[in-house]
Amino acid sequence: MWRTGLTAVAVGLAVGKVIPELSEGTTWPYTVVGAGYAVLGIVLFAYGTLRHHDVEAAVMRGAFARPASGFMWTITGAGVLLGALTVALIVARP
């Protein structure tokens, strides 16, 4: 999850800061979507740390630590939403 978090933060930087600098027109939609990616990255960092501790404890018990299904659906939904918004920004070019 940490690598995915780093990627999400990097995409947030690109969408929120780099792309608006290279384009003309309205920049706030890029800032909002970029911030969304950064927040997703932060959440993934935190979850990665919690998951690491859960897996480590499970290994010590000789068990398996299944990821939380609800959380996985939530971050999947957030990723799909941010991806769709990014596509909309690319197509609309506000």
MOGIMO-V280425 format. One record per backbone hydrogen bond with DSSP energy under -0.5 kcal/mol. NH is the residue of the N-H (numbers start at 1). CO is the residue of the C=O. If there is no record, write none. Layout:
NH,CO
NH,CO
//
This chain:
5,1
6,2
7,3
8,4
9,5
10,6
11,7
12,8
13,9
14,10
15,11
16,12
17,13
18,13
19,14
21,17
22,18
22,19
23,19
26,94
30,27
31,27
32,28
33,29
34,30
35,31
36,32
37,33
38,34
39,35
40,36
41,37
42,38
43,39
44,40
45,41
46,42
47,43
48,44
49,45
50,46
51,47
52,48
53,49
54,50
55,51
56,52
57,53
58,54
59,55
60,56
61,57
62,58
62,59
63,58
66,64
72,68
73,69
74,70
75,71
76,72
77,73
78,74
79,75
80,76
81,77
82,78
83,79
84,80
85,81
86,82
87,83
88,84
89,85
90,86
91,87
92,88
93,89
//
